[in-house]
Amino acid sequence: MKNKILISIIALGLLCFGFYQKQKLPEGFVYVKSVIPDLDVELKYYTNHNFVGDTIDGYRSNHLILTRAAAEQLKLVQGELQEQNMCLKVYDGYRPQRAVNHFIRWARDLNDTVNKSVFYPNVKKRNLFKEEYIASRSGHSRGSTVDLTIIDGNTGRQLDMGSPFDFFGEQSWVDYPNITEEQKKNRQILQRVMLKHNFRNYPKEWWHFTLRWEPFPKTYFDFEVE
């Protein structure tokens, strides 16, 4: 009986130690839900619904991580949108360098085109590097870049932005003209509120924003998302 109790205590201790270890982040980083508890998070690279078609290396959970500076500014964005009965939905934040390396390996395998029809129907896979859809470094790995959209506060439905997240093509450019007026309006709502709170956009991806004056502008991290 004593042995069973001892084993249980040791197991509990190991579990608590593992939980502590999993929660520890580099200085300056936070789990964003600790700053914005009601934020809607769906990390696409933790799922297989992405251009690769598989869970990406380094994504071990659906926990959004950012630098504290980025998370605090994002909280201001969320608060302003909520005043208009809207909310943020985040697809990606901090991204380990090993995830970027996974993208590179995938891009070099020209026979793996499982999700081409959804994410890059008009781009040849061999041109993904040349057309800058895939790169060897990502601003996400510096911890202050986010991919996100807006959802309706009542229904939880995503506002129509005129293209899916991570769509490789001109339809994703912020100023792409061949979309509806409603879609243009939705994009501008997102662009304005993010810019107001010191996030600069990437003109070829309506969902992509980086904090101005980010705290780690030259450091690319590789700790896992867990």
Buried (B, 14 or more C-beta within 10 A) or exposed (E): EEEEEEEEEEEEEEEEEEEEEEEEBEEBBBBBBEBBEEBBBBBBBBBEBBBBBBBBBBBEEEBBBBBBBBBBBBBBBBEBBEEEEBBBBBBBBBBBBBBBBBBBEBBEEEEBBEBBEBBBEEBEBEBBBEEEBBEEEBBBBBBBBBBBBBBEEEEEEBBBBBBBBBBBBEBBBBEBEEBEEEBBEBBEBBBEBBEEBBBBBBEBBBBBBBBEEBBBEEEBBEBBBE
